[in-house]
Amino acid sequence: MITLGLQTAADFPSAPSIELFQTWATAIESLVDSASDVSLRIVDRDEMAGLNQQYRNKVGTTNVLAFPCELPEELPEDWQQLTAMPLAAEELALETSAEITFLGDIVICAPVVASEAEQQGKSELSHWAHLTVHGILHLLGFDHYEEADAERMEETEATILKKLGFENPYH
């Protein structure tokens, strides 16, 4: 199970509900071994441009950034997993506390989603779904720097999005 926490930096009326984001994350859970948490932040162009500059040394904005959780190596091995609090165990319908892995953070720029969806002739909702899936796959170690890796990631995205009722974003 992947559980999303949602932060919104400003009011973006076209941003999907937490329930939709959670539905999209749930479609990926077959790729994770344990209960996992992801933090999702919806931002404006200025915040995204700042993050893009700070973490990628690139000027300007982008649609999505993913920051996989990287705990320091010097931490004890058992710290690589976060133990769920009893309340979380109840929410997950578990009888006892469970191990929960924090996968990392995803940041999506709402104005870029809107403009790209219009430019690409697709619905904003399908683009939100695609970028959410894309970001989570990055947290799971997928990338698109090498052609073979890009093909694998795109195929995985298309399969997940089809399962959710969306068309292949690359066609």
N, C-alpha and C positions, 0 to 999 in steps of 0.2 A: 504494500500500500504506500502510495506517495501522498503526503499531506502538504498542501500549500498554505503558506501564510502570505497575506496580501497587504501591501502598503501602497498607498496612492499619494503622490507628492502634490497633486492639485486635482481639481474637479475636471475629469475627462468624461463627459456624458456618453461618449461612444465606447468607453472601455467596458468589456464584459463583466458580468457579476463573478463573485468568488465561486459560485456554484458552477459556472461554465468553465472557469480555469481549473477547478477541481476535477470536473469531468474529463477534461483533456489530459490532465496529469494521470488520472486513473487508467487511461488507455495505454499508458506506458509501463504500468506496474509489473508486467510480465518480465521486464528487463532488469528488475531489481531483486536482490536476494532477501532483503529485510525491509521492515517498515522504514520509510525514509521521509525526511522533511526537506522542503524547498521554500526559500523565501523569494517572493516575487514582488518587485517594486515597479510601479508605473510612474514614469517621469516625463518632464517637458524637454524641449530641445536643449535648453541651457544646461540642465543637470546632466543630460546624456553626453553633450559635448565635453563637459568637464571630466566625466568618467572616462570617456574615450581618450582624451588627452593624457590623463593621469595614468591609466593602466595599459594603454596600447600605443601611447605616444603618437596618436593620430589626431589631426585637426578636424573638427566638425563633428556632426552627430552620426549616429548609426541606429539601426532598428532594434537590435537586441545585443546585450552583453551577458555572458555567463561567467560566474566566478565560482569554480569548484572549491569546496571546502578542503583546505590544506592545513591540517594540524601540524605543528612542529614535530619533527622526528624524535626530539628528545622527550616527548611526553610518553608516559607508560602506554603499553599496547592497549590496555583496557580502556584508555581514554579515547581511543579511536571510535568508540561507540558511545552514544549518549543514552543514559538510562531514562526511560520514560517515567514521568511523575505519575502517581496513582490516578490523578484526574485524567491524564492522557490515556491511561490504561482503560479507564471506564469509557471514555469517548470512543476508543477503538474496539470496545466490547471484548476486552481481554480480561481474563481472570486475574492475571498478575502483571506486574510491570514487564514491559518488553524492551528489547534493544531497538533504539531508533537511530538511524544513521542520518546525519545532516549532510545532504548532498552539496548544498551551496546556495548561491544567490543568482537570480536572474533579474535583469533590468530591461524593461521594454519602454521605448519612447512612443507615447501615444500619438503625437502629431506626425511622426514618421510612418507609423502604421497606417494612418489615414491617407497620407499622401501617396505612399507606395501602393496601397490597395487601389486607389483611383488610377494611378499610372499603369498598373498591371491589369486593370479591368476585372478585378475580383472584389468580392464583398469584404468589408472590413472584418467581419466575424471570421471568415476563413483565414484571413491574414493573421489575426490575433491567435487563432488556433495553431497555425503553422509556426509562428514565432515562439509560442509557448512550448510546443513539442520540440522545436529546434533547440531552444535554450536548455531544456531538461536533458536532451540527448548530449549536449556539450558537457553538462554536469556528470553524465555517465561515461564520459571519455570519448565520445564520438567527435571527430573533427573533419574538416574538409580542405586540408592543406595539400594533401597528395590526391591525385586523381582517383585512385582506388578507394581511398578513405571517403572521398566526396561521394562517389557512387554508392558506397555502402550506406552512408548517412542519408542520402537522398532517397534511396530505396526504403530504408527504415521509416523515414518521415512519411513517404507516400503511403506505405502500408498502414501506419497508425492513423493517418488522416482519413484514409478510405474507410477504416473501421468506424471513424467518427462521423462519416457521411460527407466528407469534403473531397474535392477533386485534388489530383496531384498538383502541387504548387509549382512544379517544374515544367509543366506542359501547357 
